[in-house]
Amino acid sequence: MHIGPMEIFLILIVALLLFGGKRIPELAKAIATASFEFKKAKQELQKEASQIKQEIETQKQAPEQIEQKQQ
């Protein structure tokens, strides 16, 4: 989905009318902070998922290694 310059301009005008000029910087800061926190949480979840996947692979290989040692 592509947002053109007219759509961005319209969104800015509506935001200015709804929140006023004084609250726009506060809203921008809050949005930026939320975006940063979301990205950070996403990275942590991906890291945990990778670790869990590694543990599962290790557990799958363990019975095979035991069988090889017994032979």
PDB file of N, CA, C and O in Angstrom:
ATOM      1  N   MET A   1       0.846  -1.175   0.000  1.00  0.00           N
ATOM      2  CA  MET A   1       0.000   0.000   0.000  1.00  0.00           C
ATOM      3  C   MET A   1       0.887   1.231   0.000  1.00  0.00           C
ATOM      4  O   MET A   1       1.814   1.342   0.802  1.00  0.00           O
ATOM      5  N   HIS A   2       0.603   2.134  -0.884  1.00  0.00           N
ATOM      6  CA  HIS A   2       1.415   3.333  -1.034  1.00  0.00           C
ATOM      7  C   HIS A   2       0.631   4.542  -0.534  1.00  0.00           C
ATOM      8  O   HIS A   2      -0.526   4.737  -0.906  1.00  0.00           O
ATOM      9  N   ILE A   3       1.264   5.346   0.305  1.00  0.00           N
ATOM     10  CA  ILE A   3       0.653   6.582   0.786  1.00  0.00           C
ATOM     11  C   ILE A   3       1.358   7.735   0.092  1.00  0.00           C
ATOM     12  O   ILE A   3       2.569   7.912   0.224  1.00  0.00           O
ATOM     13  N   GLY A   4       0.587   8.510  -0.642  1.00  0.00           N
ATOM     14  CA  GLY A   4       1.149   9.628  -1.391  1.00  0.00           C
ATOM     15  C   GLY A   4       1.254  10.888  -0.547  1.00  0.00           C
ATOM     16  O   GLY A   4       0.821  10.909   0.605  1.00  0.00           O
ATOM     17  N   PRO A   5       1.825  11.931  -1.117  1.00  0.00           N
ATOM     18  CA  PRO A   5       2.009  13.192  -0.393  1.00  0.00           C
ATOM     19  C   PRO A   5       0.682  13.844   0.026  1.00  0.00           C
ATOM     20  O   PRO A   5       0.601  14.457   1.090  1.00  0.00           O
ATOM     21  N   MET A   6      -0.359  13.710  -0.813  1.00  0.00           N
ATOM     22  CA  MET A   6      -1.653  14.304  -0.450  1.00  0.00           C
ATOM     23  C   MET A   6      -2.261  13.605   0.770  1.00  0.00           C
ATOM     24  O   MET A   6      -2.853  14.258   1.630  1.00  0.00           O
ATOM     25  N   GLU A   7      -2.115  12.292   0.841  1.00  0.00           N
ATOM     26  CA  GLU A   7      -2.652  11.564   1.991  1.00  0.00           C
ATOM     27  C   GLU A   7      -1.919  11.953   3.268  1.00  0.00           C
ATOM     28  O   GLU A   7      -2.538  12.144   4.315  1.00  0.00           O
ATOM     29  N   ILE A   8      -0.604  12.069   3.175  1.00  0.00           N
ATOM     30  CA  ILE A   8       0.187  12.481   4.341  1.00  0.00           C
ATOM     31  C   ILE A   8      -0.218  13.879   4.791  1.00  0.00           C
ATOM     32  O   ILE A   8      -0.380  14.131   5.985  1.00  0.00           O
ATOM     33  N   PHE A   9      -0.381  14.785   3.831  1.00  0.00           N
ATOM     34  CA  PHE A   9      -0.790  16.161   4.142  1.00  0.00           C
ATOM     35  C   PHE A   9      -2.152  16.170   4.825  1.00  0.00           C
ATOM     36  O   PHE A   9      -2.354  16.887   5.804  1.00  0.00           O
ATOM     37  N   LEU A  10      -3.077  15.380   4.313  1.00  0.00           N
ATOM     38  CA  LEU A  10      -4.415  15.309   4.903  1.00  0.00           C
ATOM     39  C   LEU A  10      -4.365  14.758   6.322  1.00  0.00           C
ATOM     40  O   LEU A  10      -5.057  15.260   7.208  1.00  0.00           O
ATOM     41  N   ILE A  11      -3.552  13.731   6.541  1.00  0.00           N
ATOM     42  CA  ILE A  11      -3.406  13.158   7.886  1.00  0.00           C
ATOM     43  C   ILE A  11      -2.835  14.192   8.850  1.00  0.00           C
ATOM     44  O   ILE A  11      -3.295  14.301   9.987  1.00  0.00           O
ATOM     45  N   LEU A  12      -1.835  14.953   8.404  1.00  0.00           N
ATOM     46  CA  LEU A  12      -1.241  15.995   9.252  1.00  0.00           C
ATOM     47  C   LEU A  12      -2.251  17.083   9.599  1.00  0.00           C
ATOM     48  O   LEU A  12      -2.291  17.543  10.740  1.00  0.00           O
ATOM     49  N   ILE A  13      -3.061  17.496   8.641  1.00  0.00           N
ATOM     50  CA  ILE A  13      -4.086  18.513   8.893  1.00  0.00           C
ATOM     51  C   ILE A  13      -5.106  18.007   9.911  1.00  0.00           C
ATOM     52  O   ILE A  13      -5.471  18.729  10.839  1.00  0.00           O
ATOM     53  N   VAL A  14      -5.563  16.770   9.740  1.00  0.00           N
ATOM     54  CA  VAL A  14      -6.544  16.195  10.675  1.00  0.00           C
ATOM     55  C   VAL A  14      -5.926  16.089  12.079  1.00  0.00           C
ATOM     56  O   VAL A  14      -6.584  16.409  13.068  1.00  0.00           O
ATOM     57  N   ALA A  15      -4.675  15.645  12.166  1.00  0.00           N
ATOM     58  CA  ALA A  15      -4.004  15.539  13.467  1.00  0.00           C
ATOM     59  C   ALA A  15      -3.873  16.907  14.116  1.00  0.00           C
ATOM     60  O   ALA A  15      -4.078  17.045  15.322  1.00  0.00           O
ATOM     61  N   LEU A  16      -3.539  17.905  13.337  1.00  0.00           N
ATOM     62  CA  LEU A  16      -3.413  19.260  13.873  1.00  0.00           C
ATOM     63  C   LEU A  16      -4.748  19.763  14.398  1.00  0.00           C
ATOM     64  O   LEU A  16      -4.806  20.398  15.451  1.00  0.00           O
ATOM     65  N   LEU A  17      -5.816  19.484  13.671  1.00  0.00           N
ATOM     66  CA  LEU A  17      -7.141  19.912  14.116  1.00  0.00           C
ATOM     67  C   LEU A  17      -7.595  19.156  15.363  1.00  0.00           C
ATOM     68  O   LEU A  17      -8.207  19.736  16.261  1.00  0.00           O
ATOM     69  N   LEU A  18      -7.293  17.862  15.412  1.00  0.00           N
ATOM     70  CA  LEU A  18      -7.739  17.056  16.556  1.00  0.00           C
ATOM     71  C   LEU A  18      -6.958  17.350  17.832  1.00  0.00           C
ATOM     72  O   LEU A  18      -7.545  17.469  18.908  1.00  0.00           O
ATOM     73  N   PHE A  19      -5.642  17.465  17.716  1.00  0.00           N
ATOM     74  CA  PHE A  19      -4.805  17.532  18.907  1.00  0.00           C
ATOM     75  C   PHE A  19      -4.225  18.912  19.187  1.00  0.00           C
ATOM     76  O   PHE A  19      -3.782  19.169  20.306  1.00  0.00           O
ATOM     77  N   GLY A  20      -4.217  19.784  18.228  1.00  0.00           N
ATOM     78  CA  GLY A  20      -3.653  21.117  18.436  1.00  0.00           C
ATOM     79  C   GLY A  20      -2.144  21.094  18.248  1.00  0.00           C
ATOM     80  O   GLY A  20      -1.508  20.043  18.330  1.00  0.00           O
ATOM     81  N   GLY A  21      -1.589  22.259  17.995  1.00  0.00           N
ATOM     82  CA  GLY A  21      -0.165  22.387  17.708  1.00  0.00           C
ATOM     83  C   GLY A  21       0.745  22.024  18.863  1.00  0.00           C
ATOM     84  O   GLY A  21       1.866  21.567  18.644  1.00  0.00           O
ATOM     85  N   LYS A  22       0.283  22.220  20.096  1.00  0.00           N
ATOM     86  CA  LYS A  22       1.139  21.970  21.263  1.00  0.00           C
ATOM     87  C   LYS A  22       1.305  20.480  21.550  1.00  0.00           C
ATOM     88  O   LYS A  22       2.335  20.063  22.080  1.00  0.00           O
ATOM     89  N   ARG A  23       0.310  19.683  21.206  1.00  0.00           N
ATOM     90  CA  ARG A  23       0.375  18.250  21.532  1.00  0.00           C
ATOM     91  C   ARG A  23       1.013  17.408  20.447  1.00  0.00           C
ATOM     92  O   ARG A  23       1.348  16.250  20.695  1.00  0.00           O
ATOM     93  N   ILE A  24       1.190  17.946  19.259  1.00  0.00           N
ATOM     94  CA  ILE A  24       1.769  17.175  18.152  1.00  0.00           C
ATOM     95  C   ILE A  24       3.172  16.670  18.496  1.00  0.00           C
ATOM     96  O   ILE A  24       3.444  15.489  18.278  1.00  0.00           O
ATOM     97  N   PRO A  25       4.087  17.512  19.027  1.00  0.00           N
ATOM     98  CA  PRO A  25       5.417  16.978  19.377  1.00  0.00           C
ATOM     99  C   PRO A  25       5.357  15.869  20.429  1.00  0.00           C
ATOM    100  O   PRO A  25       6.118  14.903  20.365  1.00  0.00           O
ATOM    101  N   GLU A  26       4.454  16.013  21.391  1.00  0.00           N
ATOM    102  CA  GLU A  26       4.295  14.978  22.418  1.00  0.00           C
ATOM    103  C   GLU A  26       3.829  13.661  21.782  1.00  0.00           C
ATOM    104  O   GLU A  26       4.323  12.587  22.122  1.00  0.00           O
ATOM    105  N   LEU A  27       2.880  13.763  20.864  1.00  0.00           N
ATOM    106  CA  LEU A  27       2.380  12.570  20.183  1.00  0.00           C
ATOM    107  C   LEU A  27       3.468  11.924  19.323  1.00  0.00           C
ATOM    108  O   LEU A  27       3.587  10.700  19.283  1.00  0.00           O
ATOM    109  N   ALA A  28       4.254  12.745  18.643  1.00  0.00           N
ATOM    110  CA  ALA A  28       5.329  12.212  17.813  1.00  0.00           C
ATOM    111  C   ALA A  28       6.355  11.481  18.677  1.00  0.00           C
ATOM    112  O   ALA A  28       6.845  10.415  18.304  1.00  0.00           O
ATOM    113  N   LYS A  29       6.672  12.057  19.824  1.00  0.00           N
ATOM    114  CA  LYS A  29       7.627  11.415  20.730  1.00  0.00           C
ATOM    115  C   LYS A  29       7.055  10.097  21.268  1.00  0.00           C
ATOM    116  O   LYS A  29       7.772   9.101  21.363  1.00  0.00           O
ATOM    117  N   ALA A  30       5.783  10.094  21.615  1.00  0.00           N
ATOM    118  CA  ALA A  30       5.153   8.878  22.127  1.00  0.00           C
ATOM    119  C   ALA A  30       5.123   7.786  21.056  1.00  0.00           C
ATOM    120  O   ALA A  30       5.363   6.615  21.351  1.00  0.00           O
ATOM    121  N   ILE A  31       4.831   8.171  19.826  1.00  0.00           N
ATOM    122  CA  ILE A  31       4.803   7.199  18.730  1.00  0.00           C
ATOM    123  C   ILE A  31       6.198   6.638  18.482  1.00  0.00           C
ATOM    124  O   ILE A  31       6.357   5.435  18.278  1.00  0.00           O
ATOM    125  N   ALA A  32       7.209   7.507  18.500  1.00  0.00           N
ATOM    126  CA  ALA A  32       8.585   7.055  18.287  1.00  0.00           C
ATOM    127  C   ALA A  32       9.024   6.100  19.395  1.00  0.00           C
ATOM    128  O   ALA A  32       9.655   5.079  19.121  1.00  0.00           O
ATOM    129  N   THR A  33       8.695   6.424  20.636  1.00  0.00           N
ATOM    130  CA  THR A  33       9.040   5.563  21.767  1.00  0.00           C
ATOM    131  C   THR A  33       8.349   4.212  21.654  1.00  0.00           C
ATOM    132  O   THR A  33       8.966   3.169  21.872  1.00  0.00           O
ATOM    133  N   ALA A  34       7.070   4.237  21.312  1.00  0.00           N
ATOM    134  CA  ALA A  34       6.320   2.986  21.159  1.00  0.00           C
ATOM    135  C   ALA A  34       6.906   2.143  20.027  1.00  0.00           C
ATOM    136  O   ALA A  34       7.008   0.922  20.146  1.00  0.00           O
ATOM    137  N   SER A  35       7.282   2.786  18.950  1.00  0.00           N
ATOM    138  CA  SER A  35       7.877   2.068  17.823  1.00  0.00           C
ATOM    139  C   SER A  35       9.196   1.414  18.232  1.00  0.00           C
ATOM    140  O   SER A  35       9.459   0.264  17.878  1.00  0.00           O
ATOM    141  N   PHE A  36      10.020   2.143  18.973  1.00  0.00           N
ATOM    142  CA  PHE A  36      11.297   1.608  19.447  1.00  0.00           C
ATOM    143  C   PHE A  36      11.075   0.418  20.375  1.00  0.00           C
ATOM    144  O   PHE A  36      11.750  -0.603  20.243  1.00  0.00           O
ATOM    145  N   GLU A  37      10.146   0.537  21.300  1.00  0.00           N
ATOM    146  CA  GLU A  37       9.847  -0.548  22.230  1.00  0.00           C
ATOM    147  C   GLU A  37       9.304  -1.774  21.493  1.00  0.00           C
ATOM    148  O   GLU A  37       9.630  -2.908  21.843  1.00  0.00           O
ATOM    149  N   PHE A  38       8.484  -1.543  20.482  1.00  0.00           N
ATOM    150  CA  PHE A  38       7.947  -2.649  19.699  1.00  0.00           C
ATOM    151  C   PHE A  38       9.067  -3.399  18.987  1.00  0.00           C
ATOM    152  O   PHE A  38       9.108  -4.629  19.006  1.00  0.00           O
ATOM    153  N   LYS A  39       9.972  -2.657  18.361  1.00  0.00           N
ATOM    154  CA  LYS A  39      11.094  -3.286  17.661  1.00  0.00           C
ATOM    155  C   LYS A  39      11.980  -4.061  18.631  1.00  0.00           C
ATOM    156  O   LYS A  39      12.453  -5.153  18.315  1.00  0.00           O
ATOM    157  N   LYS A  40      12.201  -3.489  19.814  1.00  0.00           N
ATOM    158  CA  LYS A  40      13.021  -4.148  20.823  1.00  0.00           C
ATOM    159  C   LYS A  40      12.365  -5.458  21.285  1.00  0.00           C
ATOM    160  O   LYS A  40      13.031  -6.486  21.400  1.00  0.00           O
ATOM    161  N   ALA A  41      11.067  -5.408  21.545  1.00  0.00           N
ATOM    162  CA  ALA A  41      10.341  -6.607  21.977  1.00  0.00           C
ATOM    163  C   ALA A  41      10.338  -7.658  20.870  1.00  0.00           C
ATOM    164  O   ALA A  41      10.468  -8.852  21.143  1.00  0.00           O
ATOM    165  N   LYS A  42      10.191  -7.218  19.631  1.00  0.00           N
ATOM    166  CA  LYS A  42      10.200  -8.140  18.492  1.00  0.00           C
ATOM    167  C   LYS A  42      11.542  -8.859  18.391  1.00  0.00           C
ATOM    168  O   LYS A  42      11.583 -10.067  18.155  1.00  0.00           O
ATOM    169  N   GLN A  43      12.636  -8.123  18.569  1.00  0.00           N
ATOM    170  CA  GLN A  43      13.965  -8.728  18.510  1.00  0.00           C
ATOM    171  C   GLN A  43      14.161  -9.737  19.640  1.00  0.00           C
ATOM    172  O   GLN A  43      14.735 -10.806  19.433  1.00  0.00           O
ATOM    173  N   GLU A  44      13.681  -9.392  20.839  1.00  0.00           N
ATOM    174  CA  GLU A  44      13.806 -10.308  21.974  1.00  0.00           C
ATOM    175  C   GLU A  44      13.015 -11.590  21.728  1.00  0.00           C
ATOM    176  O   GLU A  44      13.495 -12.683  22.030  1.00  0.00           O
ATOM    177  N   LEU A  45      11.814 -11.464  21.184  1.00  0.00           N
ATOM    178  CA  LEU A  45      11.005 -12.646  20.889  1.00  0.00           C
ATOM    179  C   LEU A  45      11.654 -13.512  19.817  1.00  0.00           C
ATOM    180  O   LEU A  45      11.630 -14.739  19.905  1.00  0.00           O
ATOM    181  N   GLN A  46      12.233 -12.870  18.803  1.00  0.00           N
ATOM    182  CA  GLN A  46      12.917 -13.639  17.766  1.00  0.00           C
ATOM    183  C   GLN A  46      14.119 -14.372  18.353  1.00  0.00           C
ATOM    184  O   GLN A  46      14.394 -15.511  17.977  1.00  0.00           O
ATOM    185  N   LYS A  47      14.830 -13.732  19.265  1.00  0.00           N
ATOM    186  CA  LYS A  47      15.992 -14.358  19.899  1.00  0.00           C
ATOM    187  C   LYS A  47      15.550 -15.565  20.729  1.00  0.00           C
ATOM    188  O   LYS A  47      16.171 -16.626  20.669  1.00  0.00           O
ATOM    189  N   GLU A  48      14.479 -15.397  21.500  1.00  0.00           N
ATOM    190  CA  GLU A  48      13.970 -16.498  22.317  1.00  0.00           C
ATOM    191  C   GLU A  48      13.473 -17.644  21.438  1.00  0.00           C
ATOM    192  O   GLU A  48      13.709 -18.811  21.752  1.00  0.00           O
ATOM    193  N   ALA A  49      12.794 -17.323  20.352  1.00  0.00           N
ATOM    194  CA  ALA A  49      12.303 -18.363  19.447  1.00  0.00           C
ATOM    195  C   ALA A  49      13.471 -19.127  18.837  1.00  0.00           C
ATOM    196  O   ALA A  49      13.399 -20.345  18.672  1.00  0.00           O
ATOM    197  N   SER A  50      14.529 -18.427  18.506  1.00  0.00           N
ATOM    198  CA  SER A  50      15.715 -19.072  17.947  1.00  0.00           C
ATOM    199  C   SER A  50      16.349 -20.014  18.969  1.00  0.00           C
ATOM    200  O   SER A  50      16.768 -21.119  18.623  1.00  0.00           O
ATOM    201  N   GLN A  51      16.418 -19.577  20.225  1.00  0.00           N
ATOM    202  CA  GLN A  51      16.981 -20.418  21.283  1.00  0.00           C
ATOM    203  C   GLN A  51      16.126 -21.662  21.499  1.00  0.00           C
ATOM    204  O   GLN A  51      16.662 -22.757  21.670  1.00  0.00           O
ATOM    205  N   ILE A  52      14.818 -21.508  21.492  1.00  0.00           N
ATOM    206  CA  ILE A  52      13.922 -22.646  21.675  1.00  0.00           C
ATOM    207  C   ILE A  52      14.077 -23.619  20.511  1.00  0.00           C
ATOM    208  O   ILE A  52      14.107 -24.834  20.710  1.00  0.00           O
ATOM    209  N   LYS A  53      14.173 -23.088  19.307  1.00  0.00           N
ATOM    210  CA  LYS A  53      14.358 -23.936  18.131  1.00  0.00           C
ATOM    211  C   LYS A  53      15.659 -24.726  18.243  1.00  0.00           C
ATOM    212  O   LYS A  53      15.707 -25.906  17.898  1.00  0.00           O
ATOM    213  N   GLN A  54      16.714 -24.067  18.729  1.00  0.00           N
ATOM    214  CA  GLN A  54      17.999 -24.743  18.912  1.00  0.00           C
ATOM    215  C   GLN A  54      17.886 -25.858  19.946  1.00  0.00           C
ATOM    216  O   GLN A  54      18.428 -26.946  19.751  1.00  0.00           O
ATOM    217  N   GLU A  55      17.184 -25.590  21.043  1.00  0.00           N
ATOM    218  CA  GLU A  55      17.000 -26.604  22.082  1.00  0.00           C
ATOM    219  C   GLU A  55      16.224 -27.804  21.540  1.00  0.00           C
ATOM    220  O   GLU A  55      16.548 -28.950  21.852  1.00  0.00           O
ATOM    221  N   ILE A  56      15.212 -27.542  20.740  1.00  0.00           N
ATOM    222  CA  ILE A  56      14.424 -28.638  20.161  1.00  0.00           C
ATOM    223  C   ILE A  56      15.292 -29.481  19.242  1.00  0.00           C
ATOM    224  O   ILE A  56      15.231 -30.710  19.279  1.00  0.00           O
ATOM    225  N   GLU A  57      16.097 -28.826  18.422  1.00  0.00           N
ATOM    226  CA  GLU A  57      16.989 -29.563  17.523  1.00  0.00           C
ATOM    227  C   GLU A  57      17.986 -30.403  18.317  1.00  0.00           C
ATOM    228  O   GLU A  57      18.291 -31.532  17.933  1.00  0.00           O
ATOM    229  N   THR A  58      18.490 -29.860  19.414  1.00  0.00           N
ATOM    230  CA  THR A  58      19.433 -30.594  20.262  1.00  0.00           C
ATOM    231  C   THR A  58      18.760 -31.821  20.867  1.00  0.00           C
ATOM    232  O   THR A  58      19.355 -32.897  20.922  1.00  0.00           O
ATOM    233  N   GLN A  59      17.520 -31.656  21.319  1.00  0.00           N
ATOM    234  CA  GLN A  59      16.796 -32.780  21.906  1.00  0.00           C
ATOM    235  C   GLN A  59      16.464 -33.839  20.867  1.00  0.00           C
ATOM    236  O   GLN A  59      16.426 -35.027  21.186  1.00  0.00           O
ATOM    237  N   LYS A  60      16.225 -33.427  19.639  1.00  0.00           N
ATOM    238  CA  LYS A  60      15.963 -34.405  18.574  1.00  0.00           C
ATOM    239  C   LYS A  60      17.215 -35.210  18.267  1.00  0.00           C
ATOM    240  O   LYS A  60      17.127 -36.396  17.946  1.00  0.00           O
ATOM    241  N   GLN A  61      18.367 -34.587  18.360  1.00  0.00           N
ATOM    242  CA  GLN A  61      19.621 -35.248  18.045  1.00  0.00           C
ATOM    243  C   GLN A  61      20.108 -36.138  19.187  1.00  0.00           C
ATOM    244  O   GLN A  61      20.868 -37.078  18.951  1.00  0.00           O
ATOM    245  N   ALA A  62      19.689 -35.861  20.405  1.00  0.00           N
ATOM    246  CA  ALA A  62      20.165 -36.618  21.562  1.00  0.00           C
ATOM    247  C   ALA A  62      19.868 -38.111  21.451  1.00  0.00           C
ATOM    248  O   ALA A  62      20.786 -38.901  21.671  1.00  0.00           O
ATOM    249  N   PRO A  63      18.664 -38.550  21.128  1.00  0.00           N
ATOM    250  CA  PRO A  63      18.412 -39.993  21.017  1.00  0.00           C
ATOM    251  C   PRO A  63      19.267 -40.644  19.927  1.00  0.00           C
ATOM    252  O   PRO A  63      19.708 -41.782  20.083  1.00  0.00           O
ATOM    253  N   GLU A  64      19.496 -39.940  18.848  1.00  0.00           N
ATOM    254  CA  GLU A  64      20.323 -40.485  17.772  1.00  0.00           C
ATOM    255  C   GLU A  64      21.758 -40.674  18.252  1.00  0.00           C
ATOM    256  O   GLU A  64      22.403 -41.664  17.907  1.00  0.00           O
ATOM    257  N   GLN A  65      22.255 -39.740  19.037  1.00  0.00           N
ATOM    258  CA  GLN A  65      23.618 -39.835  19.551  1.00  0.00           C
ATOM    259  C   GLN A  65      23.742 -40.985  20.547  1.00  0.00           C
ATOM    260  O   GLN A  65      24.764 -41.671  20.584  1.00  0.00           O
ATOM    261  N   ILE A  66      22.708 -41.194  21.350  1.00  0.00           N
ATOM    262  CA  ILE A  66      22.734 -42.301  22.320  1.00  0.00           C
ATOM    263  C   ILE A  66      22.746 -43.637  21.586  1.00  0.00           C
ATOM    264  O   ILE A  66      23.468 -44.558  21.968  1.00  0.00           O
ATOM    265  N   GLU A  67      21.939 -43.735  20.527  1.00  0.00           N
ATOM    266  CA  GLU A  67      21.901 -44.976  19.748  1.00  0.00           C
ATOM    267  C   GLU A  67      23.244 -45.256  19.095  1.00  0.00           C
ATOM    268  O   GLU A  67      23.675 -46.407  19.028  1.00  0.00           O
ATOM    269  N   GLN A  68      23.902 -44.224  18.620  1.00  0.00           N
ATOM    270  CA  GLN A  68      25.201 -44.404  17.978  1.00  0.00           C
ATOM    271  C   GLN A  68      26.246 -44.853  19.010  1.00  0.00           C
ATOM    272  O   GLN A  68      27.113 -45.661  18.677  1.00  0.00           O
ATOM    273  N   LYS A  69      26.190 -44.363  20.218  1.00  0.00           N
ATOM    274  CA  LYS A  69      27.138 -44.743  21.253  1.00  0.00           C
ATOM    275  C   LYS A  69      26.920 -46.183  21.688  1.00  0.00           C
ATOM    276  O   LYS A  69      27.881 -46.879  22.018  1.00  0.00           O
ATOM    277  N   GLN A  70      25.661 -46.644  21.696  1.00  0.00           N
ATOM    278  CA  GLN A  70      25.358 -48.001  22.113  1.00  0.00           C
ATOM    279  C   GLN A  70      25.824 -49.033  21.089  1.00  0.00           C
ATOM    280  O   GLN A  70      26.078 -50.184  21.445  1.00  0.00           O
ATOM    281  N   GLN A  71      25.935 -48.648  19.870  1.00  0.00           N
ATOM    282  CA  GLN A  71      26.312 -49.602  18.816  1.00  0.00           C
ATOM    283  C   GLN A  71      27.780 -49.731  18.752  1.00  0.00           C
ATOM    284  O   GLN A  71      28.298 -50.486  17.929  1.00  0.00           O
TER     285      GLN A  71
END
